[in-house]
Amino acid sequence: MRIATVFSGIGSIETAVSKVYGEKNQEIVFACDTGEREINKTKEDVENETRGMNEKEKQKYISTLYFGKGKRNFVKESYFANYNISDDNWFEDIRFINGNLFKNKVDLFVGGSPCQSFSVIGKRAGLEDARGTLFYDFARLITEIKPKVFLYENVPGMLSHDDGKTWKHIQDIFDSLGYKIFKALLNAADFGIPQNRKRLYVVGFKNKKTNFEFPKPKKLTTSLKDFLDEEVDAKYYLKEKGFEFVTTNPHRARINRKIIQTQKANQQYNWNGDFVFEHLDKHKHDKAIQDGAYVGNYNGDMGLVRKLTPNECFKLMGFKHFKNVVPDMQAYRQAGNSIVVDVLVEILKKINEVL
Ligand SMILES: C[S@@+](CC[C@H](N)C(=O)[O-])C[C@H]1O[C@@H](n2cnc3c(N)ncnc32)[C@H](O)[C@@H]1O
């Protein structure tokens, strides 16, 4: 399975493809992510500056622009720690990928453009008129690469935005690329992961005769407690202020829920999201935990409250053995931005049936 991904993040599709096809049967043709960094240059500026350069020089120049900002690409660091890829197959920015170089070399092309860009798409019509948006570059790469199948993921709001006009434009654009498309809203909680995370999935086939059906929901048999780590470092336990906030703001913070709410990029840093309450236990809670954490009353029980660990957040996105090499704040962001692997696995099995 030759795959290429953009907005690659921590490689949810790469992990899913390894599960379905086996790691050895996966070739990552390329991956791409800015690592949530920006440069103060337009696409035209960079195109002018790189005119006359060969492809390698051009990508090197673009990397230098990004690294010149002094910020590390944490997404790339995570990606390289977990997947088999070389620098030559990594791009910093989708806008500067020349898809013609990969024409007919990709079976599956995947991406979910950051959602802030679709408010712009909504005001326009046709592929050329979507220029300047990251969605445009995703669609442009489909026309250049001509993958057998593409998969596009986004938030459900894309369907309702601007009274449905945004989605209509997007659908028209996908149709104009000559692909047969299918769409569905799927919730991770219907595919084995105790997280209410509903997302829009669009699958497009180059073969217009393809008939595709999305996977059917399954009964959830797991809950949050099945995803918790056995040993948790003292730093994840809350002090008094955090404990008080989390135990008294049920709209922001939820405790010991069976199914967690959608993980978000910034959740654990403003006491937002899901937390774990534990009764004080002299065996489980060592001296470091007891010295640092606040022991308080929650619903009549005395105990401690802690954040989910980054490892737990990765597991709750379907990454069973994710190698984390970045600081916690980045790890939480990357987990919160990802697609749930288990949903992709089920979609891939269905794609496999029709290919
Ligand atoms: C919502 S996340 C998607 C993450 C991915 N779907 C995953 O499974 O982990 C959007 C990602 O797009 C990246 N991004 C934003 N602008 C980009 C650009 N111009 N080129 C490439 N990646 C970009 C961000 O760094 C972020 O990681």
The ligand as an SDF file (V2000), in Angstrom:
LIG
                    3D

 27 29  0  0  0  0  0  0  0  0999 V2000
   -6.0590   19.0870   12.6210 C   0  0  0  0  0  0  0  0  0  0  0  0
   -4.3790   18.6580   12.4180 S   0  0  0  0  0  0  0  0  0  0  0  0
   -4.4610   17.1290   11.5390 C   0  0  0  0  0  0  0  0  0  0  0  0
   -3.5650   16.0680   12.1230 C   0  0  0  0  0  0  0  0  0  0  0  0
   -3.6070   14.6810   11.4570 C   0  0  0  0  0  0  0  0  0  0  0  0
   -4.8460   14.4610   10.7800 N   0  0  0  0  0  0  0  0  0  0  0  0
   -3.3080   13.5190   12.4170 C   0  0  0  0  0  0  0  0  0  0  0  0
   -3.8530   12.4160   12.2030 O   0  0  0  0  0  0  0  0  0  0  0  0
   -2.5510   13.6150   13.3600 O   0  0  0  0  0  0  0  0  0  0  0  0
   -3.8290   19.7830   11.2390 C   0  0  0  0  0  0  0  0  0  0  0  0
   -2.3360   19.6840   10.9890 C   0  0  0  0  0  0  0  0  0  0  0  0
   -2.0450   20.4550    9.8220 O   0  0  0  0  0  0  0  0  0  0  0  0
   -0.7800   21.0320    9.9550 C   0  0  0  0  0  0  0  0  0  0  0  0
   -0.6490   22.1530    8.9960 N   0  0  0  0  0  0  0  0  0  0  0  0
   -1.1660   23.4020    9.0920 C   0  0  0  0  0  0  0  0  0  0  0  0
   -0.8430   24.1330    8.0030 N   0  0  0  0  0  0  0  0  0  0  0  0
   -0.1250   23.3140    7.1800 C   0  0  0  0  0  0  0  0  0  0  0  0
    0.5000   23.4810    5.8990 C   0  0  0  0  0  0  0  0  0  0  0  0
    0.4560   24.6470    5.2360 N   0  0  0  0  0  0  0  0  0  0  0  0
    1.1620   22.4210    5.3630 N   0  0  0  0  0  0  0  0  0  0  0  0
    1.2280   21.2450    6.0220 C   0  0  0  0  0  0  0  0  0  0  0  0
    0.6730   21.0330    7.2470 N   0  0  0  0  0  0  0  0  0  0  0  0
    0.0000   22.0490    7.8170 C   0  0  0  0  0  0  0  0  0  0  0  0
   -0.7120   21.4220   11.4270 C   0  0  0  0  0  0  0  0  0  0  0  0
    0.6200   21.5250   11.8680 O   0  0  0  0  0  0  0  0  0  0  0  0
   -1.4580   20.2430   12.0970 C   0  0  0  0  0  0  0  0  0  0  0  0
   -0.5690   19.2380   12.5210 O   0  0  0  0  0  0  0  0  0  0  0  0
  1  2  1  0
  2  3  1  0
  2 10  1  0
  3  4  1  0
  4  5  1  0
  5  6  1  0
  5  7  1  0
  7  8  2  0
  7  9  1  0
 10 11  1  0
 11 12  1  0
 11 26  1  0
 12 13  1  0
 13 14  1  0
 13 24  1  0
 14 15  1  0
 14 23  1  0
 15 16  2  0
 16 17  1  0
 17 18  1  0
 17 23  2  0
 18 19  1  0
 18 20  2  0
 20 21  1  0
 21 22  2  0
 22 23  1  0
 24 25  1  0
 24 26  1  0
 26 27  1  0
M  CHG  2   2   1   9  -1
M  END
$$$$
